[in-house]
Amino acid sequence: MIYFVVFLKFKICSDMIENLIIVESPAKAKTIERFLGKEFKVVSSFGHIRDLSKKNLGIDIEKNFAPDYEIPREKFKVVNELRKAAAASKNILIASDEDREGEAIAWHLACVLNLDLSKTRRIVFHEITKDAIIHALQNPRQVDMNLVNAQQARRILDRLVGFEVSPVLWKKVQPALSAGRVQSVAVRLIVEREREIIAFKTESSFRINAVFRTDKLNSDNSLVRAEASKRFTGEREAKEFLELCNVSEFRITGISIKPGTRSPAPPFTTSTLQQEAYRKLGFSVAQTMAVAQRLYEAGKITYMRTDSTNLSKLALAKSRETIISGFGEKYSRTRQFSTRSKGAQEAHEAIRPTYPDVSTISGNQNEKKLYELIWKRTIASQMSDAEIEKTTITIDMNNSPVIFTSIGEVVKFDGFLKVYAESTDSENGDEEKNIIPPVSQGMLLYYDTIAATQKYTTPPPRYTEASLVKKLEELGIGRPSTYAPTISTIQNRGYVLREERPGEKRPVKVITLSNGRITTASKTETAGKEKSKLFPQDIGMIVNDFLNENFSEIVDYHFTAEVEEQFDEIAAGKLKWTGMLDSFYKPFHDTVEKTLEKKDRKTGIRLLGNHPETGEPVTVRMGRFGPVAQIGDAGDGGKPKFASLTKNQLLETITLEEALNLFRLPRTIGEYQGDEMIAGIGKFGPYIRFKGKFYSMKKGVDDPYSITAERGIEIINEKNENDKKKIIKDFGEIKVLNGRYGPYLASEKQNYRLPKGTEADKLTKDDCIKIINKNKNSKKSL
């Protein structure tokens, strides 16, 4: 309280700033400034203002890992403005985010602005509301050097790993590669899952589902749906069982009714928000964090990087009021959740609305959707359990030991389900609700239909971004602030690709017993369809194998989790950060030196077999520009042939036949207007090259290996016609074109907006030049 009173008493001089508050982002600054009077000026550092020097290592290992920090060129202007503001200020308060990264930013600001650390006021809050800001101003503290050192240790250790391992990868695998401590573990998880899928052997069996009636009349209200306790490996066994069912007597031998409850999930942490936003909204991890950041900076939610599930007393009270006024007192049950995640560190609340009584907000659609999700999860966490009644019916056969079971569930009181139900990672979706009619012990049932449906076993699912975050958190690897950048990094490096896969059709047999007759039908189902899944690329698999062989500790799950725990100990003041780095670096550096001495290179080479006509060896490996297939070798003056693998092919799984097929492209499919049409596969998929231009084939329609000349001409003509329609006016170097968002100008590989209300078809060349010059001057080019 003393600080607050003291610096509010100052009078503002004409050229002096009474109280300067430095935050991380302009949006946050704008929101905070709304709550404070003229005595305060709020400015932004735009994130970090210093980082390790890019010259050499940026760390003096001999001087106890002393870091060499520098201000990046792009931050010069921001730092100069901050220095001017600081010089003109009587009181300076640093209000960067309340986590290790934010604490490090506060320390860097103090250093760069030449502030006395013992006198520099640090204020923290986990929500941007007037009450929270005032409370923070009344309770300033000093910069917490334990938190700063934990961040420094992470940054320095990651620089050491990247700086020393990357050159080894350049020499032993491929130029321009890089490695990272947490990122490499994430890649390992994805690669290991892919190999589980590759090794998985699909098997099929027949699952028996029956629809019984409680009376002989065909009434929908008397139907009981049940599943047999046994699955049958083959079609013959399934048919034999259905023949038994045809002459069997079915009787209810057991009825179990058990009341139960279902409790709500805790409020969101960073990782659970990322997972649920993916399941319910289809947001990527990076997208979730970007939208959450905007909501936080606008003062609509609490801080979005947290592994705490706690709620403040005020939030609990407001949530209770909201629930009682909206749903009634019986729906309210105040709860305080405890954090269960391994290595939980952050001291703030769960992610919640700053005002729990506000259920909707203004903003763009993504902001509204994410806010609604956070509001529902928070409110549901403070609501009563749902009351469930689960009924299990056992049905016996008089001529077989196989039993049928019917399970039904009735919600007696919806409780929190009135507002929100948590999604799961299950790819099968919700099972159909089974409503059981009135039944009694010993009751006879009559079959309506009994079907044996062929089912295939499925391999472990590939990771989504959200399920990968969940796995990393379970292993204690990474922290709330690292999940999103880790997942972005492994994709940006090309080690992992997020993709959709259409899957393949496969036959399914259905054997049905109805009205005393057994019939067999065939249908198809799509297997292996993938949506937004993480697929390892060849280079990711090769780098993973290389690191496993040579730097096993770097990609070891337990070791990486232990390092995170050591960072936590540094943050708590229990471990010296330089000592932790020293114990890590010495054995690590020895491994680097030993690996560099090895002569072999890692290319992922595989011999697939020999060419059926020439007998030459056919191999695949990682080439300089990506994975390639090779026929023959360069020994004894040979001239090997090369072909690039297609997008969805892997060095580990490609077959001899598939590799030979690659050499059929590019191929000439015919002539048109005196020029050849050539079919091939490029970076963006199958194409036809004609007169120096590329024409894309239609995905899922055209096959470059079998496409005909007639179809090629159709594709060329269709594209040319569409291009003609795109051109409104052509002035040579300047064109007026139709685009996705309406007409625009194109000149010298640059696009320009048209002023509102412009009639594109009436533009002259002079009009276009004026528009272009005006756009250039106002820097509004697209």
Beta strands, then each sheet from edge to edge (+ up, - down):
strand 1: 17-23
strand 2: 40-44
strand 3: 51-52
strand 4: 59-60
strand 5: 66-67
strand 6: 69-70
strand 7: 89-94
strand 8: 121-122
strand 9: 204-213
strand 10: 223-228
strand 11: 250-262
strand 12: 386-397
strand 13: 403-413
strand 14: 444-456
strand 15: 496-501
strand 16: 504-514
strand 17: 517-527
strand 18: 530-536
strand 19: 606-610
strand 20: 617-623
strand 21: 626-631
strand 22: 641-644
strand 23: 667-672
strand 24: 675-682
strand 25: 685-690
strand 26: 693-696
strand 27: 727-730
strand 28: 734-739
strand 29: 742-747
strand 30: 750-752
sheet 1: 2+ 1+ 7+ 8+
sheet 2: 3+ 6-
sheet 3: 4+ 5-
sheet 4: 17+ 16- 14+ 9- 10+ 13- 12+ 11-
sheet 5: 15+ 18-
sheet 6: 19+ 20- 21+ 22-
sheet 7: 23+ 24- 25+ 26-
sheet 8: 27+ 28- 29+ 30-
end
